[in-house]
Amino acid sequence: MIVKSTDRDNRNIAMWLFVVCAFVFAMIIVGGVTRLTESGLSMVNWKPISGIIPPLNEVEWTTEFNAYKEYPEYQKINRGMTLDEFKNIFVWEYSHRVLGRLIGVVFAVPFFIFLIRKKIKRALKSHLWIMLFLGALQGLLGWWMVKSGLVDRPDVSHYRLTAHLCLAVLIYIYMFWTAIGLIIPTSGSANGRPRGLVLIFIKLLFLQILFGGLVAGLNAGLVSDTWPLMMGQLVPDGLFYDDPWYVNLVDNPLTVHFEHRILAYIATTVAVALWWMLHRDVNPSVRVAAHLLLASIFLQVILGVFTVINMVPIPLAAGHQAGSIVLLSVGLYLLNRIKA
């Protein structure tokens, strides 16, 4: 069998995009740990080029620490912090920023090589340019998020944090879906399979991830350490304590935590329904995707429950965030397979 050069090019581009997806996946996890360790405001300056070089001696560390002392987080929360303690939080924010720059290099260099060598089909070029633009926008959005915590309130805006997470997940979806379409072509027809329900599941999961961002931004995971009840109640008191009522949906930690749980129950129900509809499909790849979906959703639920009842320990919380991206990837794979 003769393999067409365009087929080889598509596979190479897909493999490159999957590698970038892996980096974005890591970026999301490191970003989550940065939030959990309250490290995001440790770097008070944005230096896109020179910022890649960390402090290399005690004088530079002291200069960086003194800059941090000028801002509200130190003055209102961490006053008295030692230099060694500062280094512990600095490393996470520094890693997050360096990884962001590395993603830019890992995407841009191969992209321009493929472009110069004319390996990219015309229909694909616009998508890759959009990805490049979104990556640059993500860097700006990240600094906009950090700036919200460098004023009177020593904490980043949970709206901006969620927007930052939202764009990261959208970039991941865009790259993953493009890559999988290059190596696993589809017929374009769902052949009677529940394509609409799979799309609903993916949208539910995306919404759930955004609520996860709000939970992290509001420290809402700490409002209750019991499951399935919250503070001894199925529907806890205080969900609509604030006025007007609708601000509770995104500003009240108790309400946001409750919504995150309810969305999890809905997403799990949809995932089980999809598995039931597809686990005996004639296409073996559809059956595999359905089984992966069921396993992933239950693993994610277990991680979520243990994260809550243990008061959000960093390893479990990071695993829960990683699980959401894995589950999203499985959902996208299932969407691809039902159109085979």
C-alpha positions, 0 to 999 in steps of 0.5 A: 500500500502506497501512503500518500504524502498528504496522509503522512503530513496529516499524521505528523501534524496530528502527532505534533498537536497531540504533543502540544495538547499534552503540554496544555494538559500539564499547564492546566494541572500546574495552574490548578496547583498554583491556585491551591498553593496560593502561589499565583501572586508571588510574581508581581511583574510580567516580563515575557522575555527576561522573566524566563530567568529565575533569581539565581542568587540571594541578592536576586531572591531578596529583590524579588521578595522585596517587590512582593512585599509591596503588594497586598497579599504580603501586607494583609495575609503573609506578613512575616513570611520568610524568604524560604517560604516565599521561594516555595510559592514562587516556584509554582507561579514561575513554573506556570509561566515558564510552561506557558512560554514553552508551549508557545515555542512547542507550538510556533516552531513546528508550525512555521516549519510545516508552513515553510515546507508547505505541509499544511493543507489550505483548509487547516491553515486558518485553524492553526493560525487561530490556535496561535492567536488564542495561545498569545491571548491566553498569556495576556489573559493570565496577566490580566488575571494576576493584576486583579490580585495586585490591588486592594483585594489580595486574591485574584478575581474568581471571574478572571481565573475562570476565564483563564481556565475557560480559554485553556480548555477551549484551546485544548478542545480545539487542538485535540479535536483537530488532531483526532480528525486528522488521523481518525477520519469519519464518515460525517454520519452518526448512523443513528447513534446519539450524537446530540446526547454526546454533544450535550455531555461535552457541553455539560462537562465544559460547564462543570469545568468552569464551575470547578474554576469558580469553586477554586477561585472562591475556595468553595471546596472548603465549605462542606467536607461531607458527602452526599449531604452538605452540612447534614442537608440534601439542600443546604440553607443559605444557597440564596443568602445574598441579594439580589438572588442571582449573584449567588449563582457565581459569587456565593461559595456555598451555592457554587459548591452545590451547583458543582455537585448537581452538575456532576450528578447530571453529567454522570447520569448522561454518561451512564445513559450513553454507555447503555446506548452504545456498549453493544454497538456494532463498531468495536471502537464505539464500544471501547469509547463507551467503556472508557467514558463509563470508567472515566466518569466514575473515577472522576466522581470518586476523586471529587468525593475524596477531594471534598471529604478530605478538605481539598488536599492538593494531590487529590484536587490536582488529580480531580482537575486532571481527571476532568481533562481526561474525561473531556478527551474521552468525550471528544473521542466518543464523538469522533467514533460515533460518526465513523 
